[in-house]
């Protein structure tokens, strides 16, 4: 046995860690691997997952994946609002995105992502049955040609007739387009066929004329007198503007798509929506001056205006 080998065997563990490199000299000792600390993110996501299961997912329709307006065991109402279903789908999708940040997600990222996809496709199936209304609405923006905003959560049939409910709500369609493009960009496959691509493009045409289309607004009441008359709402225009910005250039087939599956937006229509939106502000509409309705279009969800500077000399103007 050589003297060098005997010397190496006689060294203690800390001395053996002192490695020598002929190029740079003595190297720092190798530190033993530390035990991994508890993953607090997993614990927090677990609590959110159980909360989501208990308060949202258990009320999801097994057929069209729509959600009732009131989630309760004693609620026998089968009416599902499009806007409520979109908000529930966004909550599910958001948690799925968070689960992608951890290594062992126990399959929950896929589970939650597919639950959100099913809800978005449920709305799409309900609307695609009314494709003839969209074609008529492009030439005549009449409330009778508007897409319905409420459906039966089991069968997917319209809950009310055209004249029985204030269905013309452009902000609901814009909300759907916004989160549809975001979910697709995150890697989810929501659109499956060419017919669905064409229908989504028609939805873009549906909201492009929001700047000159009076609707009933997000509160489904029209003017503040609640007499069934429509009026132009700043919140609807702002949401349409944000949706057009989000969906423009979005490939509905994701990374596997081609040029014909890309959605395009009329740039002139977008500029008109932006101009009218900034002109109406700080009012909500002709009869409403309140700020509550348009806050979601100025900030979250839609982020339609990066910065708005109002003229404090105008009537009803406040600092936003």
N, C-alpha and C positions, 0 to 999 in steps of 0.2 A: 504494500500500500504506500502510495507516495506521500511525501510530507505535506503537500498542499491539500490533499484529500483529508488527511488526518486533522489538519488545522481547521478545515471547513466543518468537519463533524463535531469538533469540540466547541464551536461557536454556539452561543445561546440564540434564541429566536429573534430578539431585537437586533443582535449583531448580524444575523443572517440577512435581515431586511436591508442592511446597508449595502446596496448594490453599487458596483463601480462600472462606469462607462468610460472607455478609453478616449472618447471624443470630448465629453463634457465633464468628466470627473465623477464625484460621488453623487448618486441619485438619492432622492428622498425615500424613506422607507415605505413599504407597501402597507397601507392601513387595512386592517381586517374589515370585512363587510359588516355594516351595521344592520340590525334588524329593522325591517320596514315598520314605520309607524302606522297606526290605524288610519284607514282611509275615511276621513271625515266627510268627504264629498259623497261617498257611497251611502253613508248613513243618512245624510240630508236628502239625497235623491230617493232613498227608500221611503222616507216619510212623505215626500211629494207624490210618489207613486201610489202609496196606499190612500192618500187623500184624493187623488185623481180617480182611483178605482171606486171609492166610496161615494163621491159627490158628482161625478160626471159619467164615467164609463158604464156604470151599471144601468143608466137610463138610455143608453144608445140603442136605437132600433136595430133589430137583427137583420132586417130586410134592406132598408135604404140607409141605415146608419144615421138617421136624423135624430135630433134631440128635442124633447118637449120644452115648452117655454117655462114650465115649472117642474123641477125634478123632485117628485115625492111619491112614496108608495101608494098613497090614497088618491093620487091624481089620475083620473080616468080619461083626461083630455088627450086626444091623439093628434092635436094640431101642433105642427112643428114650424117654427119661423126660420127662414133662411139665415137671417143675421145671427140668431142665437146658435144655430148649428155651426156657422163659421167660427164664432168665438170659441165654442167648445173644441172644434178641430184644431184651432190655433194653440189652445192650451195643451192639448195632447201632443201636437207636433213639437212644441217648444220643449217639453220634457224629453221627448225622443232625441232632440238635438243635444240636450244636456247629457243624456246617457252615452252619447258617442264619445264623450270626453274621458270616460273611464275604460279600463281594459276589460274587466269582467262585468258586463252589463246583464248577464243571465238572459240574454235574448230580448230584453225589454225595449231596446232601441228599435228593433225590427217590429216588435208587437205594437208599440205605440205609433210608429210611423205608418204601419198598415191600417191602424184604426183611423188615423187622420185621413189617409187616402180614401178609405171607404166612405167617410162622411163627405168629402169633396166630390167624389164620384156619385154619391147619392143625390146631391144637389144637381149635379150635371145631368143625371138621368131624368130628374123631375123637369128640368128646364128644357132638355132636348125634345121632350114630348110636345113642347110649345114652340117649336122652331118656326112654325108658320106665323106666330105672333111677332117674332123678331123680324122677319122679312117685311111684314106690314108696318112695323114700328119704324123701320128705316125711312119710309116715305111719308108716314103720318104718325107724329108723336102723340097719339091719343091714349088716354088711360085705358081704354078698352083693349088696346094692343100690347099692354105692358105685361112683362113676365110676372107670374104670381110670386108672392113673397111668403105664402104659407101653404103647406102641404100636409096631407095625412102621413104620419110618420111610419105607418105600416104598409100602406098600399102605394104611396107616392102620388096619389091623386090630389088635385086642387081641393082645398078645404072650403073655399068660397067661390062664388061666381064672379065674373068681371065687375058687375055693378054692386056687389055686396061688400066689397072691401077695397081699401086704398092700396092697390097693388103697385102703382107706379112709384118705385123707390130706387132711384138711380144709384144712390150710395150703397145699397145692398149688392148690386151687380158689380160695382167698382171694388167693393170690399172683397168679393170673391175673386176677381181678376188679380188683385194685388197679392193675396196669399197663395193663389194658385201658382203664380210665377215664382214666388219665394220658395214654396215647397218643392217645385221642380228643380230650382237652382240648388237646393240642398241635397239633391240626389234621389228624391222620391219619384216614382213613375205613376203619374196620375192620369195622363191621357194615353189612350191605347190605339186609336184608329184615326184614319184620315177624316172621317165624318166628324169626329169630335174636334179635330184641329180646325175644321171649317166652321164649326159652331162657335168655338171660342173666338175665332176671328170676327164672327158676327156679333158676339157680345162686345167686342171692342167697338164696332160700329154703333152698337146700342148706346154706349156711354159717351161717345165722342161728341155728341151734340148736347151735352149736359148744360152748356152755357146758355142755351136758348130753349131748354125744355123745362117747363114748370112741372114739379112733381109734389108728392106729399111729404117728402123729407123723412128723416130717420125716426121721427115720432109719429109718422103715419097719420097726420092730421091736416096737412096743407097749411092754410093760413091759421093764424092764432085764434080766429073766431070759430074754427072747427065746424065750418058749414059745407065742407066737401069741395072747396075750391083749391086748385093747385097754384103754386107760385114758385118762382126760382129761388133756390136755397143756396147760400154760400157753402154750406157743409157738403151738399151733393156735388157741387162743382169742384170743390177742393179735393174731394175723394176721387172723383173721376180724373182729375188732373194727375194725382199721385198714382192712380192705377195705370194710366196711359204711360207714365214714365217707367213704371216697374215692368210692364208687359212688353214694351217695345223692344224688339230684337230677341225676345225669349224663345228658345227652341223648346217646344212642348214635349218633344221626345228626349230631351236632355242631351247627353253626350252622344247618344246613338242616333240622333236626328239628322235630317238633311235640310237643304235650303227651303223646301216646300213646307216644312213644319215650323218655320219661324213666323212669329206674329209681328206684324208691322202696324204702325200708328200714323195717322195723318198729322204731320207736324203743324199744319195750319190749324187743325182742330185743337191741338194741344195749346198752341199760342193763344187762341181765342178763349179757351177755358182759363188760362192763366190770367189774361187781361181782365176778363169779366170778374173773376174771383177776387183779384186785388182791388177792383173798382167797387164791388159790393161791400167789402170789409170796411168798417168793423161791424156792419149789420149782418144779421143772419138772413133776412129776407125783407120784403117790402113791409110786412106787418109785424115782424119780430126783430127786436133789437138785441135780444139776449145773446150772451157769449157762450152759454153752456153747450149748445148744439155744435158749434164750430170748433170747440177746443180739440176734439179728436181729429179733426181734419188739419188743424194747424200744427199739432204736435204728434203724439201717438194717437192713432194707429198710422196715420197716413203721411205725416211729415211733408205735407204739400207745400208749405211755405218755409223757407230757411230763415227768413227774417222779415217781419212786417213792421213798418213804422207808420203808425196812424197819425192823422192830423187831429190834434186835441181840440181844434176849433170846431170840428164837425159835431153835430148834435148826436148825443149818445156815444161819443167816442171815449174810450178809456185806454189805459196802457195795457197791452196784451203781454 
